[in-house]
Amino acid sequence: MNIQTVGVVGAGVMGIGVAQNLAQTGHQVILVDISENTLDKAKHEIRNNIRFQGFFKKTDKTETPDSILDKIEFSTNYKMLENSDFVVENVTEKWDIKKEVYPLLDSICPANCVFAANTSAIPITQIASATKRADKVVGIHFMNPVPMKPMVEMIRGYHTSDITIEIAKKMLDQMGKECIIVNDSPGFVSNRVLMLTINEAVFLLQDQVSTAEDIDKIFKSCFGHKMGPLETADLIGLDTILFSIEVLYESFNDSKYRPCPLLKKMVNAGLHGRKSGKGFYAYQ
């Protein structure tokens, strides 16, 4: 299967990164969101990201923000996805929202189009149940920031076919990425561990065991992590962290996944991390 046109659904932090990465690797991209304002912000963010990348690595001089943006079509109309070879879905981590997207994609996209769910915690088998092509649904958990991360977690759902896995691997190879394939389970490998770590770090802050700075410093200095758990939470988005830990709590009915009250309070206050300008740290 020749993957040329890729649809990206959802123009939040992850959707922006996926669309940018795809455009920078020669794909034609259709970025769809329900909000024109969100799409305008996405265009501005991608332009800034490309300029920022130029400070850290050598790039082709013909690769300008405008040349990359020319490969991305921004639209609020799902029908623009009708010729897509592959679709990456990045909408909010709430099942009530996600389950409405897939029947729509089913009705618009070609029969051979593969759907990749870029989800933090929702099981891929559950997502595939909302389609008529369960064998063509796979999980691809991209890491943030997408263009800078060479590895992804790929999740095989109950019905995901070997052909779908190979198609997804081919697309990732075209994006300059490798994958580690895991079986389907809420949170998969990375977030089943990471969300617990972040949630417990928030409990430590709530219980005044330590400051945010020192909690993160312990992980960076003692364990060699590039970022501490609270810095990581700010990068991912505290709202996404809360949605993910709630999925784990609901899925396993295990009290160890109980969301920290401070995390809930911060999300309710609009302190979502980098994307809102303030989380555990302040950002300009």
C-alpha positions, 0 to 999 in steps of 0.5 A, a space after each residue: 500500500 502506497 501511503 501518500 495522503 494521511 488524515 489527522 483528526 484533532 488539532 491539539 498538541 498531538 495532532 499538531 505534532 503528527 501533522 507537522 511530522 508527516 508534512 516534513 516527511 513528504 506526505 500530503 496531510 489533511 488536518 481536521 478539527 471542529 474548530 476554525 480557531 483551533 485550526 488557526 492556532 495549529 497553523 501558527 504553532 506548526 510555523 513556530 515549531 519548524 522555526 524552533 527546530 531549525 535552531 537545533 538541527 540542520 535542515 534542508 534549506 528548501 524546507 521552509 515553514 511555508 513549504 511544509 504548511 503547503 503540504 497540510 490542508 486545514 479543514 473542519 469538514 470530515 469529507 475532506 478525508 475521503 481519499 485518505 490512505 491512512 488516518 491518525 485520530 487524536 481527539 480528546 481522551 474521552 470515550 464519549 467523544 471518540 466513539 462518535 468519530 469512528 462511525 463518521 470516519 467509516 462512512 467517509 474513508 476508503 475501505 482500505 484506509 487504516 485507522 490509527 488511534 493515538 490514545 494514551 489509555 483507551 483500549 484499541 479493541 474498544 475503539 475498533 468496536 465503533 467501526 466496521 473495519 476492526 481489522 484495520 484499526 491499530 493503536 499508535 501512541 506517539 510521544 511528545 513532541 512528535 517530530 523529535 521522538 524516534 520511537 512509538 508504542 504500537 498497540 495490536 487490538 484483538 482484531 488488528 490484522 498482520 497486514 494492518 500492522 505492516 502498513 502502520 510500520 511502513 508509515 512510521 518508517 516513512 516518518 523516520 520512526 521505529 515502533 515497539 509492538 505491545 498487546 492491548 490493555 488500558 494504558 498499554 505499557 508506557 502510560 500504565 506506568 507513567 500515569 501512576 508515577 505522575 499521579 503519585 508525584 502529584 500526591 507527594 506535592 499535595 501532601 507537602 512531602 516536597 516541592 515540584 522542583 525537588 520532586 523532579 530534581 530527584 528523578 533527573 539527578 538520581 535516575 538520569 531522567 531527562 524530565 521529572 514527572 511533574 515537568 512531564 505532566 506539564 508537557 503532556 497536559 494535565 487534562 490529558 493526564 487526568 483523563 488517562 488516569 480516570 480511564 485506568 481507574 474505571 478499567 481496572 477498578 483498582 484504587 491505585 489509579 485513584 486520581 489525586 484531588 490536587 490534579 483534579 483541582 488544577 484541571 478544573 482551574 484551567 492549569 493544564 501545563 504548557 499549553 495553558 501557560 501554567 501548570 506545576 510551573 509557569 510558562 511564558 
